[in-house]
Amino acid sequence: MPQNTDYKASNSENQAIAYKERLHSWAVARLLPDAQREIIARFRSRSDADGYMQHLRQRTPNATYVVVFDCQRDEAVI
């Protein structure tokens, strides 16, 4: 039986995806010049983010990293 390639996700699936994205609100960001930041990784818990930030600081000591709670992130920053 052929599959429908024009399948569009239902509203409940979109809500599930949005909820899943909200679970990973803790992020490690690298501070850039001109008050900009670049999100390096996202985590469910702050302790996981802190541990990864320590790892990054050991690997690249000249860069500045911070842990941020990013509850309203842009779609393009994923």
C-alpha positions as CSV (number, residue, x, y, z in Angstrom):
1,M,0.0,0.0,0.0
2,P,1.6,3.4,-1.0
3,Q,2.2,5.9,1.7
4,N,0.9,9.4,1.7
5,T,3.9,11.7,1.3
6,D,1.8,14.8,1.9
7,Y,1.3,13.9,5.5
8,K,1.0,16.8,7.9
9,A,1.4,16.5,11.6
10,S,-1.7,16.9,13.7
11,N,-2.1,19.6,16.3
12,S,-1.5,17.1,19.2
13,E,1.8,16.1,17.7
14,N,2.8,19.8,17.4
15,Q,2.0,20.2,21.0
16,A,4.1,17.2,22.0
17,I,7.1,18.6,20.1
18,A,6.7,22.0,21.7
19,Y,6.6,20.4,25.1
20,K,9.7,18.3,24.4
21,E,11.6,21.4,23.3
22,R,10.6,23.2,26.5
23,L,12.2,20.3,28.6
24,H,15.7,21.4,27.5
25,S,15.6,24.9,28.8
26,W,19.1,25.0,30.4
27,A,21.8,26.0,27.9
28,V,25.5,26.6,27.8
29,A,26.3,29.7,25.9
30,R,29.6,31.1,24.7
31,L,29.9,34.9,25.1
32,L,30.9,36.7,22.0
33,P,32.0,40.3,21.4
34,D,29.3,43.0,21.1
35,A,27.1,41.4,23.9
36,Q,26.2,38.4,21.7
37,R,25.9,34.8,22.7
38,E,26.1,31.5,20.9
39,I,24.2,28.5,22.3
40,I,26.6,25.6,22.5
41,A,24.4,22.9,24.0
42,R,21.0,22.4,25.7
43,F,20.2,20.3,28.8
44,R,17.3,19.2,31.0
45,S,19.0,20.0,34.3
46,R,21.2,22.8,35.5
47,S,23.7,20.4,37.0
48,D,24.2,18.7,33.6
49,A,24.8,22.2,32.0
50,D,27.3,23.1,34.8
51,G,29.2,19.9,34.3
52,Y,29.5,20.4,30.5
53,M,30.5,24.1,31.0
54,Q,33.4,22.9,33.3
55,H,34.5,20.5,30.5
56,L,34.4,23.3,28.0
57,R,36.4,25.6,30.2
58,Q,39.1,23.0,30.6
59,R,39.3,22.4,26.8
60,T,39.2,26.1,25.8
61,P,40.3,28.3,28.8
62,N,40.4,31.5,26.7
63,A,36.7,31.4,25.9
64,T,33.9,32.6,28.3
65,Y,31.0,30.3,28.9
66,V,27.8,30.8,31.0
67,V,24.8,28.7,31.9
68,V,21.5,30.3,31.0
69,F,17.9,29.4,31.4
70,D,16.4,30.0,28.0
71,C,12.7,29.6,28.2
72,Q,11.7,31.8,25.2
73,R,14.3,30.9,22.6
74,D,14.0,31.7,18.9
75,E,13.1,29.0,16.4
76,A,16.3,29.7,14.5
77,V,18.6,29.1,17.5
78,I,17.8,25.4,17.7
